[in-house]
Amino acid sequence: MSIRRLPEHLVNRIAAGEVVERPASALKELVENAIDAGATRIVVRLAAGGTELIEVVDDGCGMNAAEMALALERHATSKLPDNEIDQVTTLGFRGEALPSIASVARLVLESRVRGADGWALTTDNGERVGEGPAALPPGTRVRVEQLFARVPARRKFLRSSRAEFAAAMDVVKRLAMARPDIAFSMEHDGRRVLSVQGGENRPQRVAGLTDRELANNSVAIDFEREGLVLGGVAGIPTFNRGVADHQYLFVNGRPVKDRLLAGAVRGAYAEMLPRDRHPVLALFLDVPADQVDVNVHPAKTEVRFRDPALARGLIVSGLRRALDEAGHRSVQRPSDAALGMWTPEPAQPAPAYPPMTRYSGAVHEARPTFFAPPPQARAEPAAAPVPASIEFPMGVARGQVAKTYIVAEAADGLVLVDQHAAHERLVLERMRRAVQGGGVASQALLLPEVVELDEPACDRLEARAAELAEFGLELERFGPRAMLVRATPALLGHSDIHGLVTDLADELAGYDEALSLKERLDHVAATMACHGSVRAGRILSVAEMNALLREMEVTPHSGQCNHGRPTWVKLAHGDIEKLFGRK
């Protein structure tokens, strides 16, 4: 069998299989072209999720008739003037998008350069079917109709119109997020679904395209290391979602879906989120062009870094530093469902008084007898005047509910604190500081305690005994199926030694032997902190409650426990007034 060249139209269809996977892929290429053309406003119109129609209109620089004809040829581009593919500064550069789309759909390309007349070119599944003058404002309009209509093998793999629309919406959101200076508008089946104005700042644009509440529940990112710059906004840990579709990552303004970067985000939020929850954030990483390869895949959603460890470390460090500065912040407003649980008691009927009694011609009213109810809570004599609540962000302790929740009065509302969750985080942060400072102080036991475990668990603990000693836990083997505990971390106080050692043995079972415990610091310290924290059910004095509140105010991440749940919530004065019908 002889080797032959494939026909041009077939080559284009093969290329389209890589570039145009679905309507959202075609839309991405067209919007990127509009951005590269210097547009200040981009309008997108879709029908049936983009399968019937994709239209992108921009007010960019436009093209003349010769340039339009060249743009429909493969590997023709204006974006590599010096042929330096390792110095790409535009979103597009391969010259494949337009001819690939034109090979699998009907494409109408109209464009006009300022000061000149407009021109239109029409192709139908790779064949040019018409051209001529066109009336339109300066810029470019591209219409893609009946995508994959003549490629049934591809069309049958498309999902429902609703699913294809969702993918297209995600594409536009990401590109709009990367360029807050550009106005974006999007319509689907004649209905406006997105509209953002140009000239916004980055936090405004991100919040407008994700969740308006993000603005009040996020921290700004601004970090630089060795020529790499990280910016953006990141939600505080308690502002999270059940899926990871609200994580937006950009490299040099290009939306990417990169495993390295996604893994760095998970690492930065480790021990601050439950395993089934995900942060909300938008991170913008600026890297010198020669330090990143954007030519990994035709879709250009993957990148490759020359120094992956530097990029990953920058994200982890930048996020951690910003989240540290968030301090004790937590999502302020309880959910509507939680507020809905506060229901007013039904109105009690007025008490029925006994009938009038007549004595010696006089009418006497039988007076009701009132009995003092038993005390419902405890009170303590104040050793000193109660401080003004306005002095402290977390307020001043007023009492304890169910031996578990601290009730505090702040200047702007009522604060409820989960004492176990809050203290667990405080102990963890103390332990982190101690380990970074050289080691955790240990407290020798008067009588060593024997903890019986299965033999593999004892083997794991024995192998890590020297490292555990740096955390203040001194162990030694005591027969084949037992460990002897001689000292525990002083930070933990009187903890459940048996439970602590058992849980640590379980934690070690999931570790890679090549990793040190310091590399798994968060897991080990979190396990220890859980055993050394104030438990629910313990009565605290007012002084203890206030001490805990004051430490929360100055401790990083104290707004969430080691498992990612909030440690405190606030009922603002307005919420309380709503509960009582005052608003």
Secondary structure as UniProt FT lines:
FT   HELIX           8..19
FT   HELIX           23..36
FT   TURN            37..38
FT   STRAND          41..47
FT   HELIX           48..50
FT   STRAND          53..58
FT   HELIX           65..71
FT   TURN            74..75
FT   TURN            81..82
FT   HELIX           85..87
FT   HELIX           97..102
FT   STRAND          106..112
FT   TURN            114..115
FT   STRAND          118..124
FT   TURN            125..126
FT   STRAND          127..134
FT   STRAND          139..145
FT   TURN            147..150
FT   HELIX           152..155
FT   TURN            156..157
FT   HELIX           161..178
FT   TURN            180..181
FT   STRAND          183..188
FT   TURN            189..190
FT   STRAND          191..196
FT   TURN            198..199
FT   HELIX           202..209
FT   HELIX           212..216
FT   STRAND          218..225
FT   TURN            226..227
FT   STRAND          228..235
FT   TURN            237..238
FT   STRAND          240..241
FT   TURN            245..246
FT   STRAND          247..251
FT   TURN            252..253
FT   STRAND          254..256
FT   HELIX           259..268
FT   TURN            269..272
FT   TURN            275..276
FT   STRAND          278..279
FT   STRAND          281..286
FT   HELIX           289..291
FT   STRAND          292..293
FT   TURN            298..299
FT   STRAND          304..305
FT   HELIX           308..325
FT   TURN            326..328
FT   HELIX           336..340
FT   STRAND          357..359
FT   TURN            360..361
FT   STRAND          362..364
FT   HELIX           389..391
FT   TURN            393..394
FT   STRAND          396..401
FT   TURN            402..404
FT   STRAND          405..410
FT   TURN            411..412
FT   STRAND          413..418
FT   HELIX           419..436
FT   TURN            437..438
FT   STRAND          442..452
FT   HELIX           455..463
FT   HELIX           465..470
FT   TURN            471..472
FT   STRAND          474..477
FT   TURN            480..481
FT   STRAND          482..489
FT   HELIX           490..492
FT   HELIX           497..509
FT   TURN            513..514
FT   TURN            517..520
FT   HELIX           521..532
FT   TURN            536..537
FT   HELIX           542..553
FT   TURN            556..559
FT   TURN            562..563
FT   STRAND          568..572
FT   HELIX           573..579
FT   TURN            580..581
//
